[in-house]
Amino acid sequence: MRGATADPGVSRESAGVRAPGTYVPRVITDGTYFRGGERTCWNLRASQEPVVVELTGERFARLVLGVADARATAEEIEQALSRR
């Protein structure tokens, strides 16, 4: 894992080609999406704030996860990584 960021703009970007997954505009983006040669796992609902987790050496290049407090979650992940 390289790091995590709170990224409110990611939900306005195209997730890419869905395979498999669910997409209901302004409601949910969930599943595996391919974009720019990368595989991303999305689990984001409109009521949540997005956190983007960058991965290395894994099946997915990144995770886009919906959480209650994106900034706090990203900070917790970054702090855990700095203790490694």
N, CA, C and O atoms as CSV, one atom per row, in Angstrom:
chain,resi,resn,atom,element,x,y,z
A,1,MET,N,N,0.847,-1.161,0.000
A,1,MET,CA,C,0.000,0.000,0.000
A,1,MET,C,C,0.898,1.231,0.000
A,1,MET,O,O,1.813,1.365,0.812
A,2,ARG,N,N,0.600,2.128,-0.945
A,2,ARG,CA,C,1.400,3.356,-1.048
A,2,ARG,C,C,0.855,4.483,-0.206
A,2,ARG,O,O,1.624,5.273,0.341
A,3,GLY,N,N,-0.459,4.576,-0.088
A,3,GLY,CA,C,-1.031,5.665,0.681
A,3,GLY,C,C,-2.510,5.812,0.437
A,3,GLY,O,O,-3.120,5.058,-0.320
A,4,ALA,N,N,-3.077,6.814,1.107
A,4,ALA,CA,C,-4.511,7.064,0.995
A,4,ALA,C,C,-4.770,8.563,1.009
A,4,ALA,O,O,-4.063,9.325,1.668
A,5,THR,N,N,-5.795,8.971,0.271
A,5,THR,CA,C,-6.182,10.378,0.228
A,5,THR,C,C,-7.699,10.508,0.256
A,5,THR,O,O,-8.428,9.657,-0.253
A,6,ALA,N,N,-8.142,11.585,0.858
A,6,ALA,CA,C,-9.554,11.963,0.770
A,6,ALA,C,C,-9.694,12.694,-0.556
A,6,ALA,O,O,-9.032,13.709,-0.770
A,7,ASP,N,N,-10.533,12.202,-1.442
A,7,ASP,CA,C,-10.621,12.770,-2.791
A,7,ASP,C,C,-12.082,12.944,-3.212
A,7,ASP,O,O,-12.641,12.059,-3.861
A,8,PRO,N,N,-12.706,14.062,-2.856
A,8,PRO,CA,C,-14.106,14.252,-3.205
A,8,PRO,C,C,-14.354,14.315,-4.711
A,8,PRO,O,O,-15.469,14.044,-5.159
A,9,GLY,N,N,-13.350,14.662,-5.492
A,9,GLY,CA,C,-13.502,14.764,-6.943
A,9,GLY,C,C,-13.567,13.439,-7.664
A,9,GLY,O,O,-14.042,13.379,-8.798
A,10,VAL,N,N,-13.099,12.368,-7.032
A,10,VAL,CA,C,-13.060,11.064,-7.703
A,10,VAL,C,C,-14.461,10.592,-8.088
A,10,VAL,O,O,-14.625,9.887,-9.084
A,11,SER,N,N,-15.463,10.970,-7.313
A,11,SER,CA,C,-16.823,10.519,-7.620
A,11,SER,C,C,-17.402,11.205,-8.854
A,11,SER,O,O,-18.413,10.754,-9.393
A,12,ARG,N,N,-16.772,12.293,-9.308
A,12,ARG,CA,C,-17.222,12.970,-10.522
A,12,ARG,C,C,-16.506,12.455,-11.775
A,12,ARG,O,O,-16.885,12.797,-12.895
A,13,GLU,N,N,-15.472,11.633,-11.580
A,13,GLU,CA,C,-14.736,11.045,-12.693
A,13,GLU,C,C,-15.435,9.777,-13.161
A,13,GLU,O,O,-16.209,9.169,-12.422
A,14,SER,N,N,-15.153,9.391,-14.388
A,14,SER,CA,C,-15.643,8.107,-14.874
A,14,SER,C,C,-14.889,6.992,-14.162
A,14,SER,O,O,-13.662,7.024,-14.069
A,15,ALA,N,N,-15.626,6.011,-13.664
A,15,ALA,CA,C,-14.989,4.871,-13.003
A,15,ALA,C,C,-14.315,3.966,-14.024
A,15,ALA,O,O,-13.382,3.235,-13.690
A,16,GLY,N,N,-14.782,4.011,-15.265
A,16,GLY,CA,C,-14.226,3.172,-16.311
A,16,GLY,C,C,-15.227,2.124,-16.756
A,16,GLY,O,O,-16.438,2.288,-16.609
A,17,VAL,N,N,-14.694,1.045,-17.301
A,17,VAL,CA,C,-15.523,-0.052,-17.799
A,17,VAL,C,C,-15.805,-1.005,-16.642
A,17,VAL,O,O,-14.879,-1.493,-15.995
A,18,ARG,N,N,-17.054,-1.261,-16.391
A,18,ARG,CA,C,-17.495,-2.102,-15.277
A,18,ARG,C,C,-17.415,-3.572,-15.657
A,18,ARG,O,O,-17.892,-3.972,-16.719
A,19,ALA,N,N,-16.798,-4.391,-14.767
A,19,ALA,CA,C,-16.706,-5.817,-15.077
A,19,ALA,C,C,-16.269,-6.630,-13.863
A,19,ALA,O,O,-15.056,-6.754,-13.691
A,20,PRO,N,N,-17.050,-7.156,-13.064
A,20,PRO,CA,C,-18.478,-6.932,-12.863
A,20,PRO,C,C,-18.679,-5.798,-11.877
A,20,PRO,O,O,-17.732,-5.363,-11.221
A,21,GLY,N,N,-19.900,-5.324,-11.770
A,21,GLY,CA,C,-20.174,-4.254,-10.825
A,21,GLY,C,C,-21.557,-3.674,-10.991
A,21,GLY,O,O,-22.346,-4.099,-11.835
A,22,THR,N,N,-21.821,-2.695,-10.163
A,22,THR,CA,C,-23.103,-2.011,-10.156
A,22,THR,C,C,-22.869,-0.521,-10.263
A,22,THR,O,O,-21.973,0.018,-9.614
A,23,TYR,N,N,-23.667,0.149,-11.077
A,23,TYR,CA,C,-23.593,1.594,-11.184
A,23,TYR,C,C,-24.991,2.155,-11.360
A,23,TYR,O,O,-25.692,1.832,-12.319
A,24,VAL,N,N,-25.383,2.996,-10.424
A,24,VAL,CA,C,-26.631,3.740,-10.517
A,24,VAL,C,C,-26.232,5.199,-10.303
A,24,VAL,O,O,-25.830,5.563,-9.198
A,25,PRO,N,N,-26.332,6.043,-11.329
A,25,PRO,CA,C,-25.857,7.426,-11.217
A,25,PRO,C,C,-26.374,8.131,-9.961
A,25,PRO,O,O,-27.561,8.079,-9.639
A,26,ARG,N,N,-25.455,8.784,-9.272
A,26,ARG,CA,C,-25.734,9.550,-8.056
A,26,ARG,C,C,-26.278,8.697,-6.907
A,26,ARG,O,O,-26.839,9.224,-5.947
A,27,VAL,N,N,-26.107,7.366,-7.014
A,27,VAL,CA,C,-26.566,6.470,-5.946
A,27,VAL,C,C,-25.432,5.550,-5.486
A,27,VAL,O,O,-25.067,5.559,-4.311
A,28,ILE,N,N,-24.872,4.752,-6.412
A,28,ILE,CA,C,-23.864,3.755,-6.034
A,28,ILE,C,C,-22.921,3.452,-7.197
A,28,ILE,O,O,-23.335,3.386,-8.354
A,29,THR,N,N,-21.652,3.272,-6.860
A,29,THR,CA,C,-20.642,2.711,-7.758
A,29,THR,C,C,-19.967,1.608,-6.957
A,29,THR,O,O,-19.337,1.875,-5.933
A,30,ASP,N,N,-20.097,0.370,-7.423
A,30,ASP,CA,C,-19.606,-0.767,-6.656
A,30,ASP,C,C,-19.118,-1.848,-7.603
A,30,ASP,O,O,-19.817,-2.207,-8.550
A,31,GLY,N,N,-17.927,-2.368,-7.356
A,31,GLY,CA,C,-17.422,-3.470,-8.155
A,31,GLY,C,C,-16.061,-3.185,-8.745
A,31,GLY,O,O,-15.350,-2.282,-8.305
A,32,THR,N,N,-15.704,-3.974,-9.756
A,32,THR,CA,C,-14.425,-3.868,-10.450
A,32,THR,C,C,-14.603,-3.022,-11.700
A,32,THR,O,O,-15.513,-3.248,-12.498
A,33,TYR,N,N,-13.718,-2.043,-11.859
A,33,TYR,CA,C,-13.760,-1.152,-13.021
A,33,TYR,C,C,-12.358,-1.058,-13.617
A,33,TYR,O,O,-11.362,-1.020,-12.894
A,34,PHE,N,N,-12.300,-1.023,-14.956
A,34,PHE,CA,C,-11.038,-0.903,-15.685
A,34,PHE,C,C,-10.977,0.453,-16.358
A,34,PHE,O,O,-11.913,0.861,-17.046
A,35,ARG,N,N,-9.867,1.149,-16.154
A,35,ARG,CA,C,-9.682,2.462,-16.779
A,35,ARG,C,C,-8.182,2.707,-16.940
A,35,ARG,O,O,-7.411,2.556,-15.992
A,36,GLY,N,N,-7.785,3.083,-18.140
A,36,GLY,CA,C,-6.369,3.378,-18.384
A,36,GLY,C,C,-5.448,2.218,-18.089
A,36,GLY,O,O,-4.318,2.421,-17.647
A,37,GLY,N,N,-5.916,0.996,-18.327
A,37,GLY,CA,C,-5.090,-0.182,-18.096
A,37,GLY,C,C,-4.987,-0.591,-16.643
A,37,GLY,O,O,-4.250,-1.521,-16.315
A,38,GLU,N,N,-5.710,0.084,-15.766
A,38,GLU,CA,C,-5.669,-0.245,-14.345
A,38,GLU,C,C,-7.009,-0.797,-13.865
A,38,GLU,O,O,-8.069,-0.438,-14.379
A,39,ARG,N,N,-6.935,-1.658,-12.890
A,39,ARG,CA,C,-8.133,-2.237,-12.272
A,39,ARG,C,C,-8.344,-1.540,-10.921
A,39,ARG,O,O,-7.437,-1.464,-10.093
A,40,THR,N,N,-9.559,-1.037,-10.728
A,40,THR,CA,C,-9.905,-0.343,-9.489
A,40,THR,C,C,-11.136,-0.990,-8.879
A,40,THR,O,O,-12.089,-1.323,-9.584
A,41,CYS,N,N,-11.111,-1.162,-7.576
A,41,CYS,CA,C,-12.265,-1.675,-6.846
A,41,CYS,C,C,-12.994,-0.488,-6.218
A,41,CYS,O,O,-12.424,0.268,-5.432
A,42,TRP,N,N,-14.265,-0.344,-6.586
A,42,TRP,CA,C,-15.100,0.737,-6.056
A,42,TRP,C,C,-16.123,0.171,-5.084
A,42,TRP,O,O,-16.697,-0.892,-5.324
A,43,ASN,N,N,-16.347,0.883,-3.989
A,43,ASN,CA,C,-17.445,0.597,-3.063
A,43,ASN,C,C,-17.848,1.946,-2.478
A,43,ASN,O,O,-17.429,2.309,-1.379
A,44,LEU,N,N,-18.667,2.684,-3.226
A,44,LEU,CA,C,-18.987,4.073,-2.874
A,44,LEU,C,C,-20.465,4.345,-3.103
A,44,LEU,O,O,-21.004,4.084,-4.179
A,45,ARG,N,N,-21.096,4.867,-2.084
A,45,ARG,CA,C,-22.481,5.296,-2.189
A,45,ARG,C,C,-22.541,6.817,-2.105
A,45,ARG,O,O,-21.632,7.439,-1.555
A,46,ALA,N,N,-23.584,7.415,-2.634
A,46,ALA,CA,C,-23.695,8.868,-2.698
A,46,ALA,C,C,-23.663,9.519,-1.318
A,46,ALA,O,O,-23.228,10.663,-1.187
A,47,SER,N,N,-24.111,8.817,-0.304
A,47,SER,CA,C,-24.159,9.373,1.045
A,47,SER,C,C,-22.806,9.327,1.759
A,47,SER,O,O,-22.687,9.801,2.889
A,48,GLN,N,N,-21.789,8.762,1.109
A,48,GLN,CA,C,-20.479,8.584,1.728
A,48,GLN,C,C,-19.436,9.501,1.101
A,48,GLN,O,O,-19.615,10.021,0.000
A,49,GLU,N,N,-18.336,9.683,1.838
A,49,GLU,CA,C,-17.192,10.441,1.331
A,49,GLU,C,C,-16.154,9.448,0.804
A,49,GLU,O,O,-15.900,8.431,1.450
A,50,PRO,N,N,-15.544,9.725,-0.366
A,50,PRO,CA,C,-14.585,8.773,-0.931
A,50,PRO,C,C,-13.157,8.920,-0.388
A,50,PRO,O,O,-12.630,10.021,-0.229
A,51,VAL,N,N,-12.566,7.766,-0.116
A,51,VAL,CA,C,-11.144,7.647,0.198
A,51,VAL,C,C,-10.532,6.804,-0.904
A,51,VAL,O,O,-11.062,5.747,-1.246
A,52,VAL,N,N,-9.418,7.263,-1.465
A,52,VAL,CA,C,-8.714,6.513,-2.497
A,52,VAL,C,C,-7.454,5.919,-1.873
A,52,VAL,O,O,-6.607,6.641,-1.347
A,53,VAL,N,N,-7.342,4.600,-1.939
A,53,VAL,CA,C,-6.192,3.880,-1.398
A,53,VAL,C,C,-5.377,3.382,-2.583
A,53,VAL,O,O,-5.867,2.594,-3.393
A,54,GLU,N,N,-4.137,3.842,-2.684
A,54,GLU,CA,C,-3.230,3.432,-3.767
A,54,GLU,C,C,-2.477,2.177,-3.336
A,54,GLU,O,O,-1.901,2.129,-2.250
A,55,LEU,N,N,-2.489,1.158,-4.203
A,55,LEU,CA,C,-1.864,-0.127,-3.895
A,55,LEU,C,C,-0.691,-0.406,-4.829
A,55,LEU,O,O,-0.622,0.138,-5.931
A,56,THR,N,N,0.218,-1.245,-4.387
A,56,THR,CA,C,1.311,-1.724,-5.235
A,56,THR,C,C,1.393,-3.238,-5.105
A,56,THR,O,O,1.195,-3.788,-4.022
A,57,GLY,N,N,1.685,-3.903,-6.208
A,57,GLY,CA,C,1.856,-5.346,-6.189
A,57,GLY,C,C,0.600,-6.127,-5.863
A,57,GLY,O,O,0.680,-7.259,-5.385
A,58,GLU,N,N,-0.556,-5.541,-6.115
A,58,GLU,CA,C,-1.828,-6.189,-5.817
A,58,GLU,C,C,-2.654,-6.322,-7.092
A,58,GLU,O,O,-2.314,-5.747,-8.126
A,59,ARG,N,N,-3.725,-7.072,-7.010
A,59,ARG,CA,C,-4.626,-7.254,-8.155
A,59,ARG,C,C,-5.224,-5.929,-8.609
A,59,ARG,O,O,-5.386,-5.695,-9.807
A,60,PHE,N,N,-5.550,-5.066,-7.658
A,60,PHE,CA,C,-6.108,-3.747,-7.950
A,60,PHE,C,C,-5.037,-2.687,-7.783
A,60,PHE,O,O,-4.198,-2.778,-6.886
A,61,ALA,N,N,-5.064,-1.673,-8.653
A,61,ALA,CA,C,-4.138,-0.551,-8.530
A,61,ALA,C,C,-4.578,0.386,-7.415
A,61,ALA,O,O,-3.758,1.029,-6.758
A,62,ARG,N,N,-5.912,0.451,-7.214
A,62,ARG,CA,C,-6.417,1.300,-6.138
A,62,ARG,C,C,-7.813,0.856,-5.718
A,62,ARG,O,O,-8.513,0.134,-6.428
A,63,LEU,N,N,-8.178,1.320,-4.539
A,63,LEU,CA,C,-9.501,1.100,-3.977
A,63,LEU,C,C,-10.156,2.461,-3.812
A,63,LEU,O,O,-9.513,3.407,-3.358
A,64,VAL,N,N,-11.408,2.569,-4.168
A,64,VAL,CA,C,-12.177,3.784,-3.906
A,64,VAL,C,C,-13.278,3.362,-2.947
A,64,VAL,O,O,-14.210,2.653,-3.326
A,65,LEU,N,N,-13.162,3.805,-1.701
A,65,LEU,CA,C,-14.040,3.334,-0.645
A,65,LEU,C,C,-14.867,4.474,-0.066
A,65,LEU,O,O,-14.359,5.577,0.132
A,66,GLY,N,N,-16.112,4.213,0.200
A,66,GLY,CA,C,-16.983,5.195,0.828
A,66,GLY,C,C,-16.939,5.056,2.337
A,66,GLY,O,O,-17.116,3.965,2.877
A,67,VAL,N,N,-16.700,6.172,3.013
A,67,VAL,CA,C,-16.621,6.187,4.477
A,67,VAL,C,C,-17.371,7.409,5.011
A,67,VAL,O,O,-17.765,8.290,4.247
A,68,ALA,N,N,-17.559,7.449,6.320
A,68,ALA,CA,C,-18.264,8.572,6.935
A,68,ALA,C,C,-17.404,9.836,6.961
A,68,ALA,O,O,-17.914,10.936,6.751
A,69,ASP,N,N,-16.099,9.684,7.219
A,69,ASP,CA,C,-15.189,10.830,7.326
A,69,ASP,C,C,-13.913,10.514,6.548
A,69,ASP,O,O,-12.988,9.899,7.079
A,70,ALA,N,N,-13.872,10.932,5.307
A,70,ALA,CA,C,-12.754,10.575,4.418
A,70,ALA,C,C,-11.419,11.124,4.905
A,70,ALA,O,O,-10.407,10.424,4.869
A,71,ARG,N,N,-11.412,12.365,5.358
A,71,ARG,CA,C,-10.144,12.974,5.794
A,71,ARG,C,C,-9.562,12.212,6.988
A,71,ARG,O,O,-8.367,11.915,7.011
A,72,ALA,N,N,-10.393,11.898,7.970
A,72,ALA,CA,C,-9.914,11.175,9.148
A,72,ALA,C,C,-9.449,9.763,8.785
A,72,ALA,O,O,-8.439,9.290,9.304
A,73,THR,N,N,-10.175,9.101,7.905
A,73,THR,CA,C,-9.804,7.747,7.489
A,73,THR,C,C,-8.474,7.753,6.750
A,73,THR,O,O,-7.615,6.909,7.010
A,74,ALA,N,N,-8.297,8.697,5.831
A,74,ALA,CA,C,-7.029,8.795,5.093
A,74,ALA,C,C,-5.871,9.083,6.049
A,74,ALA,O,O,-4.788,8.518,5.895
A,75,GLU,N,N,-6.088,9.948,7.025
A,75,GLU,CA,C,-5.035,10.252,8.006
A,75,GLU,C,C,-4.674,9.023,8.824
A,75,GLU,O,O,-3.497,8.780,9.091
A,76,GLU,N,N,-5.679,8.241,9.227
A,76,GLU,CA,C,-5.409,7.013,9.984
A,76,GLU,C,C,-4.583,6.033,9.173
A,76,GLU,O,O,-3.652,5.422,9.698
A,77,ILE,N,N,-4.910,5.879,7.910
A,77,ILE,CA,C,-4.158,4.968,7.038
A,77,ILE,C,C,-2.734,5.465,6.876
A,77,ILE,O,O,-1.791,4.681,6.974
A,78,GLU,N,N,-2.564,6.751,6.629
A,78,GLU,CA,C,-1.232,7.320,6.455
A,78,GLU,C,C,-0.393,7.161,7.724
A,78,GLU,O,O,0.796,6.853,7.641
A,79,GLN,N,N,-0.994,7.367,8.889
A,79,GLN,CA,C,-0.276,7.201,10.147
A,79,GLN,C,C,0.158,5.744,10.339
A,79,GLN,O,O,1.274,5.479,10.785
A,80,ALA,N,N,-0.719,4.813,10.005
A,80,ALA,CA,C,-0.379,3.395,10.128
A,80,ALA,C,C,0.774,3.039,9.183
A,80,ALA,O,O,1.658,2.262,9.544
A,81,LEU,N,N,0.761,3.603,7.988
A,81,LEU,CA,C,1.847,3.333,7.037
A,81,LEU,C,C,3.176,3.916,7.514
A,81,LEU,O,O,4.228,3.317,7.294
A,82,SER,N,N,3.134,5.055,8.151
A,82,SER,CA,C,4.372,5.693,8.617
A,82,SER,C,C,5.010,4.927,9.767
A,82,SER,O,O,6.202,5.088,10.028
A,83,ARG,N,N,4.241,4.102,10.454
A,83,ARG,CA,C,4.773,3.292,11.574
A,83,ARG,C,C,5.430,2.000,11.095
A,83,ARG,O,O,6.009,1.269,11.899
A,84,ARG,N,N,5.350,1.715,9.812
A,84,ARG,CA,C,5.925,0.476,9.280
A,84,ARG,C,C,7.411,0.513,9.292
A,84,ARG,O,O,8.055,-0.451,8.878
